[in-house]
């Protein structure tokens, strides 16, 4: 039994259950977001390495 914000008991949950497809979709989207952040990091590191090689530091 769940209580609503007014304090009344509610026998049904207002939160929908997550299905397998919802979980797979969220995992896929989170993975793409992480991959994008990783790609930005790698792009920055390659840029720094290229500049350092151009200056003759490596």
PDB file of N, CA, C, O and CB in Angstrom:
ATOM      1  N   UNK A   1       0.848  -1.172   0.000  1.00  0.00           N
ATOM      2  CA  UNK A   1       0.000   0.000   0.000  1.00  0.00           C
ATOM      3  C   UNK A   1       0.898   1.241   0.000  1.00  0.00           C
ATOM      4  O   UNK A   1       1.857   1.318   0.769  1.00  0.00           O
ATOM      5  CB  UNK A   1      -0.967  -0.005   1.227  1.00  0.00           C
ATOM      6  N   UNK A   2       0.593   2.182  -0.839  1.00  0.00           N
ATOM      7  CA  UNK A   2       1.390   3.393  -0.969  1.00  0.00           C
ATOM      8  C   UNK A   2       0.608   4.586  -0.440  1.00  0.00           C
ATOM      9  O   UNK A   2      -0.622   4.603  -0.477  1.00  0.00           O
ATOM     10  CB  UNK A   2       1.801   3.621  -2.434  1.00  0.00           C
ATOM     11  N   UNK A   3       1.319   5.562   0.042  1.00  0.00           N
ATOM     12  CA  UNK A   3       0.674   6.784   0.514  1.00  0.00           C
ATOM     13  C   UNK A   3       0.953   7.904  -0.478  1.00  0.00           C
ATOM     14  O   UNK A   3       2.071   8.045  -0.973  1.00  0.00           O
ATOM     15  CB  UNK A   3       1.172   7.169   1.937  1.00  0.00           C
ATOM     16  N   UNK A   4      -0.060   8.688  -0.760  1.00  0.00           N
ATOM     17  CA  UNK A   4       0.111   9.818  -1.664  1.00  0.00           C
ATOM     18  C   UNK A   4       0.609  11.008  -0.869  1.00  0.00           C
ATOM     19  O   UNK A   4       0.737  10.928   0.353  1.00  0.00           O
ATOM     20  CB  UNK A   4      -1.212  10.158  -2.399  1.00  0.00           C
ATOM     21  N   UNK A   5       0.893  12.116  -1.551  1.00  0.00           N
ATOM     22  CA  UNK A   5       1.397  13.294  -0.849  1.00  0.00           C
ATOM     23  C   UNK A   5       0.364  13.887   0.088  1.00  0.00           C
ATOM     24  O   UNK A   5       0.720  14.667   0.972  1.00  0.00           O
ATOM     25  CB  UNK A   5       1.841  14.339  -1.841  1.00  0.00           C
ATOM     26  N   UNK A   6      -0.911  13.541  -0.079  1.00  0.00           N
ATOM     27  CA  UNK A   6      -1.943  14.037   0.842  1.00  0.00           C
ATOM     28  C   UNK A   6      -2.073  13.141   2.059  1.00  0.00           C
ATOM     29  O   UNK A   6      -2.809  13.468   2.990  1.00  0.00           O
ATOM     30  CB  UNK A   6      -3.291  14.140   0.131  1.00  0.00           C
ATOM     31  N   UNK A   7      -1.364  12.006   2.068  1.00  0.00           N
ATOM     32  CA  UNK A   7      -1.408  11.115   3.211  1.00  0.00           C
ATOM     33  C   UNK A   7      -2.433  10.013   3.080  1.00  0.00           C
ATOM     34  O   UNK A   7      -2.510   9.146   3.951  1.00  0.00           O
ATOM     35  CB  UNK A   7      -1.681  11.890   4.436  1.00  0.00           C
ATOM     36  N   UNK A   8      -3.214  10.015   2.032  1.00  0.00           N
ATOM     37  CA  UNK A   8      -4.214   8.965   1.838  1.00  0.00           C
ATOM     38  C   UNK A   8      -3.557   7.706   1.285  1.00  0.00           C
ATOM     39  O   UNK A   8      -2.618   7.772   0.492  1.00  0.00           O
ATOM     40  CB  UNK A   8      -5.334   9.447   0.891  1.00  0.00           C
ATOM     41  N   UNK A   9      -4.059   6.585   1.710  1.00  0.00           N
ATOM     42  CA  UNK A   9      -3.525   5.315   1.219  1.00  0.00           C
ATOM     43  C   UNK A   9      -3.977   5.093  -0.216  1.00  0.00           C
ATOM     44  O   UNK A   9      -5.119   5.380  -0.576  1.00  0.00           O
ATOM     45  CB  UNK A   9      -3.975   4.136   2.120  1.00  0.00           C
ATOM     46  N   UNK A  10      -3.083   4.588  -1.008  1.00  0.00           N
ATOM     47  CA  UNK A  10      -3.368   4.315  -2.411  1.00  0.00           C
ATOM     48  C   UNK A  10      -2.922   2.886  -2.699  1.00  0.00           C
ATOM     49  O   UNK A  10      -1.757   2.548  -2.490  1.00  0.00           O
ATOM     50  CB  UNK A  10      -2.650   5.346  -3.360  1.00  0.00           C
ATOM     51  N   UNK A  11      -3.825   2.056  -3.171  1.00  0.00           N
ATOM     52  CA  UNK A  11      -3.496   0.650  -3.403  1.00  0.00           C
ATOM     53  C   UNK A  11      -2.726   0.436  -4.710  1.00  0.00           C
ATOM     54  O   UNK A  11      -2.055  -0.585  -4.863  1.00  0.00           O
ATOM     55  CB  UNK A  11      -4.766  -0.179  -3.419  1.00  0.00           C
ATOM     56  N   UNK A  12      -2.808   1.349  -5.624  1.00  0.00           N
ATOM     57  CA  UNK A  12      -2.086   1.196  -6.887  1.00  0.00           C
ATOM     58  C   UNK A  12      -0.919   2.166  -6.921  1.00  0.00           C
ATOM     59  O   UNK A  12      -1.010   3.291  -6.430  1.00  0.00           O
ATOM     60  CB  UNK A  12      -3.024   1.429  -8.099  1.00  0.00           C
ATOM     61  N   UNK A  13       0.146   1.723  -7.492  1.00  0.00           N
ATOM     62  CA  UNK A  13       1.327   2.569  -7.614  1.00  0.00           C
ATOM     63  C   UNK A  13       1.144   3.531  -8.777  1.00  0.00           C
ATOM     64  O   UNK A  13       0.651   3.144  -9.837  1.00  0.00           O
ATOM     65  CB  UNK A  13       2.602   1.715  -7.807  1.00  0.00           C
ATOM     66  N   UNK A  14       1.537   4.769  -8.584  1.00  0.00           N
ATOM     67  CA  UNK A  14       1.457   5.745  -9.669  1.00  0.00           C
ATOM     68  C   UNK A  14       2.691   5.684 -10.561  1.00  0.00           C
ATOM     69  O   UNK A  14       2.743   6.350 -11.594  1.00  0.00           O
ATOM     70  CB  UNK A  14       1.290   7.153  -9.104  1.00  0.00           C
ATOM     71  N   UNK A  15       3.683   4.889 -10.167  1.00  0.00           N
ATOM     72  CA  UNK A  15       4.908   4.752 -10.942  1.00  0.00           C
ATOM     73  C   UNK A  15       4.772   3.527 -11.845  1.00  0.00           C
ATOM     74  O   UNK A  15       4.555   2.422 -11.348  1.00  0.00           O
ATOM     75  CB  UNK A  15       6.158   4.631 -10.009  1.00  0.00           C
ATOM     76  N   UNK A  16       4.896   3.705 -13.164  1.00  0.00           N
ATOM     77  CA  UNK A  16       4.772   2.547 -14.058  1.00  0.00           C
ATOM     78  C   UNK A  16       5.972   1.608 -13.910  1.00  0.00           C
ATOM     79  O   UNK A  16       7.082   2.046 -13.607  1.00  0.00           O
ATOM     80  CB  UNK A  16       4.642   3.011 -15.523  1.00  0.00           C
ATOM     81  N   UNK A  17       5.738   0.332 -14.125  1.00  0.00           N
ATOM     82  CA  UNK A  17       6.815  -0.653 -14.052  1.00  0.00           C
ATOM     83  C   UNK A  17       7.719  -0.516 -15.266  1.00  0.00           C
ATOM     84  O   UNK A  17       7.260  -0.199 -16.363  1.00  0.00           O
ATOM     85  CB  UNK A  17       6.248  -2.087 -13.959  1.00  0.00           C
ATOM     86  N   UNK A  18       9.003  -0.756 -15.059  1.00  0.00           N
ATOM     87  CA  UNK A  18       9.949  -0.722 -16.166  1.00  0.00           C
ATOM     88  C   UNK A  18       9.920  -2.056 -16.891  1.00  0.00           C
ATOM     89  O   UNK A  18      10.019  -3.116 -16.273  1.00  0.00           O
ATOM     90  CB  UNK A  18      11.378  -0.399 -15.667  1.00  0.00           C
ATOM     91  N   UNK A  19       9.786  -1.992 -18.187  1.00  0.00           N
ATOM     92  CA  UNK A  19       9.814  -3.216 -18.980  1.00  0.00           C
ATOM     93  C   UNK A  19      11.243  -3.485 -19.439  1.00  0.00           C
ATOM     94  O   UNK A  19      12.127  -2.642 -19.291  1.00  0.00           O
ATOM     95  CB  UNK A  19       8.853  -3.114 -20.198  1.00  0.00           C
ATOM     96  N   UNK A  20      11.448  -4.656 -19.990  1.00  0.00           N
ATOM     97  CA  UNK A  20      12.779  -5.021 -20.481  1.00  0.00           C
ATOM     98  C   UNK A  20      13.213  -4.065 -21.587  1.00  0.00           C
ATOM     99  O   UNK A  20      14.378  -3.675 -21.651  1.00  0.00           O
ATOM    100  CB  UNK A  20      12.793  -6.479 -20.995  1.00  0.00           C
ATOM    101  N   UNK A  21      12.283  -3.689 -22.452  1.00  0.00           N
ATOM    102  CA  UNK A  21      12.651  -2.767 -23.533  1.00  0.00           C
ATOM    103  C   UNK A  21      13.023  -1.396 -22.987  1.00  0.00           C
ATOM    104  O   UNK A  21      13.911  -0.742 -23.532  1.00  0.00           O
ATOM    105  CB  UNK A  21      11.503  -2.633 -24.536  1.00  0.00           C
ATOM    106  N   UNK A  22      12.362  -0.947 -21.921  1.00  0.00           N
ATOM    107  CA  UNK A  22      12.737   0.328 -21.301  1.00  0.00           C
ATOM    108  C   UNK A  22      14.156   0.265 -20.751  1.00  0.00           C
ATOM    109  O   UNK A  22      14.947   1.187 -20.950  1.00  0.00           O
ATOM    110  CB  UNK A  22      11.752   0.693 -20.178  1.00  0.00           C
ATOM    111  N   UNK A  23      14.471  -0.814 -20.067  1.00  0.00           N
ATOM    112  CA  UNK A  23      15.807  -0.964 -19.482  1.00  0.00           C
ATOM    113  C   UNK A  23      16.863  -1.043 -20.576  1.00  0.00           C
ATOM    114  O   UNK A  23      17.920  -0.424 -20.462  1.00  0.00           O
ATOM    115  CB  UNK A  23      15.872  -2.218 -18.588  1.00  0.00           C
ATOM    116  N   UNK A  24      16.584  -1.804 -21.642  1.00  0.00           N
ATOM    117  CA  UNK A  24      17.537  -1.890 -22.753  1.00  0.00           C
ATOM    118  C   UNK A  24      17.729  -0.539 -23.429  1.00  0.00           C
ATOM    119  O   UNK A  24      18.850  -0.175 -23.782  1.00  0.00           O
ATOM    120  CB  UNK A  24      17.066  -2.922 -23.779  1.00  0.00           C
ATOM    121  N   UNK A  25      16.652   0.199 -23.610  1.00  0.00           N
ATOM    122  CA  UNK A  25      16.749   1.514 -24.236  1.00  0.00           C
ATOM    123  C   UNK A  25      17.560   2.470 -23.373  1.00  0.00           C
ATOM    124  O   UNK A  25      18.418   3.190 -23.885  1.00  0.00           O
ATOM    125  CB  UNK A  25      15.355   2.088 -24.491  1.00  0.00           C
ATOM    126  N   UNK A  26      17.299   2.485 -22.078  1.00  0.00           N
ATOM    127  CA  UNK A  26      18.057   3.366 -21.178  1.00  0.00           C
ATOM    128  C   UNK A  26      19.531   2.997 -21.158  1.00  0.00           C
ATOM    129  O   UNK A  26      20.392   3.876 -21.126  1.00  0.00           O
ATOM    130  CB  UNK A  26      17.487   3.302 -19.758  1.00  0.00           C
ATOM    131  N   UNK A  27      19.828   1.704 -21.177  1.00  0.00           N
ATOM    132  CA  UNK A  27      21.217   1.250 -21.209  1.00  0.00           C
ATOM    133  C   UNK A  27      21.895   1.689 -22.502  1.00  0.00           C
ATOM    134  O   UNK A  27      23.035   2.152 -22.485  1.00  0.00           O
ATOM    135  CB  UNK A  27      21.290  -0.278 -21.062  1.00  0.00           C
ATOM    136  N   UNK A  28      21.192   1.542 -23.616  1.00  0.00           N
ATOM    137  CA  UNK A  28      21.732   1.933 -24.919  1.00  0.00           C
ATOM    138  C   UNK A  28      22.008   3.432 -24.972  1.00  0.00           C
ATOM    139  O   UNK A  28      23.075   3.850 -25.422  1.00  0.00           O
ATOM    140  CB  UNK A  28      20.762   1.537 -26.039  1.00  0.00           C
ATOM    141  N   UNK A  29      21.060   4.240 -24.518  1.00  0.00           N
ATOM    142  CA  UNK A  29      21.219   5.695 -24.554  1.00  0.00           C
ATOM    143  C   UNK A  29      22.338   6.135 -23.613  1.00  0.00           C
ATOM    144  O   UNK A  29      23.126   7.015 -23.961  1.00  0.00           O
ATOM    145  CB  UNK A  29      19.898   6.396 -24.176  1.00  0.00           C
ATOM    146  N   UNK A  30      22.415   5.534 -22.429  1.00  0.00           N
ATOM    147  CA  UNK A  30      23.493   5.870 -21.492  1.00  0.00           C
ATOM    148  C   UNK A  30      24.851   5.506 -22.077  1.00  0.00           C
ATOM    149  O   UNK A  30      25.823   6.245 -21.917  1.00  0.00           O
ATOM    150  CB  UNK A  30      23.288   5.148 -20.149  1.00  0.00           C
ATOM    151  N   UNK A  31      24.914   4.369 -22.753  1.00  0.00           N
ATOM    152  CA  UNK A  31      26.161   3.962 -23.390  1.00  0.00           C
ATOM    153  C   UNK A  31      26.578   4.916 -24.493  1.00  0.00           C
ATOM    154  O   UNK A  31      27.760   5.232 -24.631  1.00  0.00           O
ATOM    155  CB  UNK A  31      26.028   2.568 -23.948  1.00  0.00           C
ATOM    156  N   UNK A  32      25.614   5.378 -25.281  1.00  0.00           N
ATOM    157  CA  UNK A  32      25.935   6.353 -26.333  1.00  0.00           C
ATOM    158  C   UNK A  32      26.412   7.675 -25.743  1.00  0.00           C
ATOM    159  O   UNK A  32      27.324   8.303 -26.282  1.00  0.00           O
ATOM    160  CB  UNK A  32      24.714   6.595 -27.225  1.00  0.00           C
ATOM    161  N   UNK A  33      25.805   8.098 -24.646  1.00  0.00           N
ATOM    162  CA  UNK A  33      26.236   9.337 -23.988  1.00  0.00           C
ATOM    163  C   UNK A  33      27.662   9.187 -23.463  1.00  0.00           C
ATOM    164  O   UNK A  33      28.483  10.091 -23.622  1.00  0.00           O
ATOM    165  CB  UNK A  33      25.273   9.708 -22.832  1.00  0.00           C
ATOM    166  N   UNK A  34      27.955   8.051 -22.840  1.00  0.00           N
ATOM    167  CA  UNK A  34      29.308   7.808 -22.328  1.00  0.00           C
ATOM    168  C   UNK A  34      30.317   7.744 -23.472  1.00  0.00           C
ATOM    169  O   UNK A  34      31.430   8.257 -23.352  1.00  0.00           O
ATOM    170  CB  UNK A  34      29.350   6.503 -21.511  1.00  0.00           C
ATOM    171  N   UNK A  35      29.931   7.119 -24.569  1.00  0.00           N
ATOM    172  CA  UNK A  35      30.815   7.034 -25.728  1.00  0.00           C
ATOM    173  C   UNK A  35      31.087   8.417 -26.319  1.00  0.00           C
ATOM    174  O   UNK A  35      32.195   8.681 -26.784  1.00  0.00           O
ATOM    175  CB  UNK A  35      30.207   6.117 -26.792  1.00  0.00           C
ATOM    176  N   UNK A  36      30.102   9.288 -26.305  1.00  0.00           N
ATOM    177  CA  UNK A  36      30.284  10.656 -26.799  1.00  0.00           C
ATOM    178  C   UNK A  36      31.260  11.427 -25.924  1.00  0.00           C
ATOM    179  O   UNK A  36      32.126  12.138 -26.434  1.00  0.00           O
ATOM    180  CB  UNK A  36      28.940  11.390 -26.856  1.00  0.00           C
ATOM    181  N   UNK A  37      31.126  11.293 -24.620  1.00  0.00           N
ATOM    182  CA  UNK A  37      32.048  11.973 -23.697  1.00  0.00           C
ATOM    183  C   UNK A  37      33.460  11.430 -23.885  1.00  0.00           C
ATOM    184  O   UNK A  37      34.424  12.195 -23.897  1.00  0.00           O
ATOM    185  CB  UNK A  37      31.590  11.792 -22.219  1.00  0.00           C
ATOM    186  N   UNK A  38      33.585  10.117 -24.030  1.00  0.00           N
ATOM    187  CA  UNK A  38      34.891   9.505 -24.253  1.00  0.00           C
ATOM    188  C   UNK A  38      35.499   9.990 -25.572  1.00  0.00           C
ATOM    189  O   UNK A  38      36.703  10.236 -25.645  1.00  0.00           O
ATOM    190  CB  UNK A  38      34.770   7.970 -24.252  1.00  0.00           C
ATOM    191  N   UNK A  39      34.682  10.127 -26.599  1.00  0.00           N
ATOM    192  CA  UNK A  39      35.161  10.631 -27.885  1.00  0.00           C
ATOM    193  C   UNK A  39      35.662  12.065 -27.794  1.00  0.00           C
ATOM    194  O   UNK A  39      36.674  12.416 -28.402  1.00  0.00           O
ATOM    195  CB  UNK A  39      34.061  10.543 -28.918  1.00  0.00           C
ATOM    196  N   UNK A  40      34.950  12.896 -27.030  1.00  0.00           N
ATOM    197  CA  UNK A  40      35.412  14.273 -26.823  1.00  0.00           C
ATOM    198  C   UNK A  40      36.752  14.293 -26.099  1.00  0.00           C
ATOM    199  O   UNK A  40      37.640  15.071 -26.447  1.00  0.00           O
ATOM    200  CB  UNK A  40      34.372  15.077 -26.027  1.00  0.00           C
ATOM    201  N   UNK A  41      36.893  13.437 -25.092  1.00  0.00           N
ATOM    202  CA  UNK A  41      38.155  13.354 -24.353  1.00  0.00           C
ATOM    203  C   UNK A  41      39.292  12.919 -25.273  1.00  0.00           C
ATOM    204  O   UNK A  41      40.371  13.512 -25.254  1.00  0.00           O
ATOM    205  CB  UNK A  41      38.025  12.376 -23.170  1.00  0.00           C
ATOM    206  N   UNK A  42      39.052  11.887 -26.077  1.00  0.00           N
ATOM    207  CA  UNK A  42      40.103  11.423 -26.982  1.00  0.00           C
ATOM    208  C   UNK A  42      40.456  12.481 -28.021  1.00  0.00           C
ATOM    209  O   UNK A  42      41.628  12.651 -28.359  1.00  0.00           O
ATOM    210  CB  UNK A  42      39.670  10.136 -27.678  1.00  0.00           C
ATOM    211  N   UNK A  43      39.462  13.189 -28.527  1.00  0.00           N
ATOM    212  CA  UNK A  43      39.733  14.261 -29.478  1.00  0.00           C
ATOM    213  C   UNK A  43      40.606  15.342 -28.874  1.00  0.00           C
ATOM    214  O   UNK A  43      41.513  15.855 -29.530  1.00  0.00           O
ATOM    215  CB  UNK A  43      38.439  14.864 -29.970  1.00  0.00           C
ATOM    216  N   UNK A  44      40.337  15.688 -27.628  1.00  0.00           N
ATOM    217  CA  UNK A  44      41.143  16.693 -26.928  1.00  0.00           C
ATOM    218  C   UNK A  44      42.574  16.194 -26.731  1.00  0.00           C
ATOM    219  O   UNK A  44      43.528  16.945 -26.935  1.00  0.00           O
ATOM    220  CB  UNK A  44      40.507  17.042 -25.564  1.00  0.00           C
ATOM    221  N   UNK A  45      42.723  14.937 -26.338  1.00  0.00           N
ATOM    222  CA  UNK A  45      44.062  14.409 -26.091  1.00  0.00           C
ATOM    223  C   UNK A  45      44.869  14.310 -27.388  1.00  0.00           C
ATOM    224  O   UNK A  45      46.068  14.589 -27.387  1.00  0.00           O
ATOM    225  CB  UNK A  45      43.973  13.034 -25.421  1.00  0.00           C
ATOM    226  N   UNK A  46      44.239  13.922 -28.479  1.00  0.00           N
ATOM    227  CA  UNK A  46      44.941  13.862 -29.768  1.00  0.00           C
ATOM    228  C   UNK A  46      45.341  15.267 -30.201  1.00  0.00           C
ATOM    229  O   UNK A  46      46.432  15.462 -30.736  1.00  0.00           O
ATOM    230  CB  UNK A  46      44.053  13.193 -30.854  1.00  0.00           C
ATOM    231  N   UNK A  47      44.474  16.239 -29.976  1.00  0.00           N
ATOM    232  CA  UNK A  47      44.780  17.627 -30.316  1.00  0.00           C
ATOM    233  C   UNK A  47      46.000  18.110 -29.536  1.00  0.00           C
ATOM    234  O   UNK A  47      46.897  18.735 -30.104  1.00  0.00           O
ATOM    235  CB  UNK A  47      43.568  18.535 -30.029  1.00  0.00           C
ATOM    236  N   UNK A  48      46.032  17.820 -28.237  1.00  0.00           N
ATOM    237  CA  UNK A  48      47.184  18.229 -27.419  1.00  0.00           C
ATOM    238  C   UNK A  48      48.457  17.549 -27.894  1.00  0.00           C
ATOM    239  O   UNK A  48      49.515  18.176 -27.960  1.00  0.00           O
ATOM    240  CB  UNK A  48      46.939  17.904 -25.938  1.00  0.00           C
ATOM    241  N   UNK A  49      48.357  16.258 -28.227  1.00  0.00           N
ATOM    242  CA  UNK A  49      49.523  15.519 -28.695  1.00  0.00           C
ATOM    243  C   UNK A  49      50.030  16.093 -30.016  1.00  0.00           C
ATOM    244  O   UNK A  49      51.238  16.215 -30.218  1.00  0.00           O
ATOM    245  CB  UNK A  49      49.185  14.028 -28.855  1.00  0.00           C
ATOM    246  N   UNK A  50      49.118  16.442 -30.906  1.00  0.00           N
ATOM    247  CA  UNK A  50      49.505  17.021 -32.197  1.00  0.00           C
ATOM    248  C   UNK A  50      50.215  18.356 -32.000  1.00  0.00           C
ATOM    249  O   UNK A  50      51.230  18.622 -32.643  1.00  0.00           O
ATOM    250  CB  UNK A  50      48.270  17.207 -33.098  1.00  0.00           C
ATOM    251  N   UNK A  51      49.685  19.191 -31.117  1.00  0.00           N
ATOM    252  CA  UNK A  51      50.338  20.474 -30.845  1.00  0.00           C
ATOM    253  C   UNK A  51      51.720  20.278 -30.228  1.00  0.00           C
ATOM    254  O   UNK A  51      52.666  20.983 -30.577  1.00  0.00           O
ATOM    255  CB  UNK A  51      49.469  21.323 -29.916  1.00  0.00           C
ATOM    256  N   UNK A  52      51.833  19.317 -29.307  1.00  0.00           N
ATOM    257  CA  UNK A  52      53.130  19.060 -28.670  1.00  0.00           C
ATOM    258  C   UNK A  52      54.143  18.557 -29.693  1.00  0.00           C
ATOM    259  O   UNK A  52      55.307  18.958 -29.658  1.00  0.00           O
ATOM    260  CB  UNK A  52      52.979  18.038 -27.526  1.00  0.00           C
ATOM    261  N   UNK A  53      53.714  17.685 -30.600  1.00  0.00           N
ATOM    262  CA  UNK A  53      54.631  17.189 -31.634  1.00  0.00           C
ATOM    263  C   UNK A  53      55.052  18.319 -32.579  1.00  0.00           C
ATOM    264  O   UNK A  53      56.190  18.350 -33.049  1.00  0.00           O
ATOM    265  CB  UNK A  53      53.970  16.045 -32.436  1.00  0.00           C
ATOM    266  N   UNK A  54      54.136  19.237 -32.852  1.00  0.00           N
ATOM    267  CA  UNK A  54      54.460  20.367 -33.722  1.00  0.00           C
ATOM    268  C   UNK A  54      55.481  21.302 -33.097  1.00  0.00           C
ATOM    269  O   UNK A  54      56.282  21.918 -33.800  1.00  0.00           O
ATOM    270  CB  UNK A  54      53.207  21.138 -34.059  1.00  0.00           C
ATOM    271  N   UNK A  55      55.449  21.406 -31.781  1.00  0.00           N
ATOM    272  CA  UNK A  55      56.424  22.244 -31.076  1.00  0.00           C
ATOM    273  C   UNK A  55      57.731  21.518 -30.834  1.00  0.00           C
ATOM    274  O   UNK A  55      58.704  22.126 -30.387  1.00  0.00           O
ATOM    275  CB  UNK A  55      55.855  22.714 -29.756  1.00  0.00           C
ATOM    276  N   UNK A  56      57.769  20.231 -31.121  1.00  0.00           N
ATOM    277  CA  UNK A  56      58.988  19.450 -30.930  1.00  0.00           C
ATOM    278  C   UNK A  56      59.197  19.010 -29.502  1.00  0.00           C
ATOM    279  O   UNK A  56      60.330  18.729 -29.109  1.00  0.00           O
ATOM    280  CB  UNK A  56      60.168  20.235 -31.377  1.00  0.00           C
ATOM    281  N   UNK A  57      58.144  18.942 -28.712  1.00  0.00           N
ATOM    282  CA  UNK A  57      58.284  18.543 -27.314  1.00  0.00           C
ATOM    283  C   UNK A  57      58.334  17.033 -27.148  1.00  0.00           C
ATOM    284  O   UNK A  57      58.767  16.538 -26.108  1.00  0.00           O
ATOM    285  CB  UNK A  57      57.145  19.107 -26.497  1.00  0.00           C
ATOM    286  N   UNK A  58      57.901  16.305 -28.148  1.00  0.00           N
ATOM    287  CA  UNK A  58      57.908  14.836 -28.019  1.00  0.00           C
ATOM    288  C   UNK A  58      58.960  14.216 -28.891  1.00  0.00           C
ATOM    289  O   UNK A  58      59.106  12.994 -28.908  1.00  0.00           O
ATOM    290  CB  UNK A  58      56.550  14.255 -28.370  1.00  0.00           C
TER     291      UNK A  58
END
